[in-house]
Amino acid sequence: MSKKQSRTITLEELAKKTTISVEQASTLIGISRQAAYDAVNRGELPTICLGRRKRVLALPLYRMLTQQS
């Protein structure tokens, strides 16, 4: 797997993670990588920043996708 290629995850796997990459979130949601980064920059995807790296928080995303509160 090349550095640019991100492994696809399932909702079940998402529920067990703490964070995922923006690329993995984009695949899971079904939007482009750029659209995911745009959503991150608008605050529409829950993220944390570690230096220059942005990671999507798994539990809030899981809740968004499964409509759980």
N, C-alpha and C positions, 0 to 999 in steps of 0.2 A: 504494500500500500504506500503510495507516494505521500509526501508531506502535504500536498494540496488536497488529497482525497481524504474525506472524513468518513468514518464508519457510521452507517445508518443504525439508529437505535429504535426500539419499540416503546410503546407507552408503558409496558410492564417494566422494561429496563429503566426508563426515565424515573419511575416511582422509586427505584432503589438508588438513584444517584443523588449527589449533592449539587453538582454543576455539570453543564455540558457546553460544548463549543457553540458559537453562533452558527457555524456551518451545520452542525448536527441539528440544532433547533430549526434551521431553515428547511432541512430535509423532512423533519418530523411534521412541521406545519404545512409543508407543501408550497413554500414560496422560494424565490431566488435568494442567493446569498446576499446580494446587494439589498434586496427588500428587507431581509432580516437585520442587516446592519443599520438600515434607515430606521426600522422600528426600534432598535436599541437606542439610537441617537435621539429619537422622539420620546423615549421613556415608555414605550408600549410593551417591551419585553423586560422582565425583571432581570437585572444583571448586577454583577459586582465587577469592579475594576481592580486588577492586580498589575500595577505598573501600567504598561500600555495594552495589556491583554484584557479582553472583556470576556466574561463567562456568564452564561445564562443560568439563573437559579432554577434547579430542576423542580422542586416542589411547587412553587407558584405557577410555573409553566404547566406542570401536570394538572393542577387544579383548573387553570384556564382552559385546557384542552378537554378536560372531563366535566367541566362546569360544576366542580365541587367547591364549597367555601370552607 
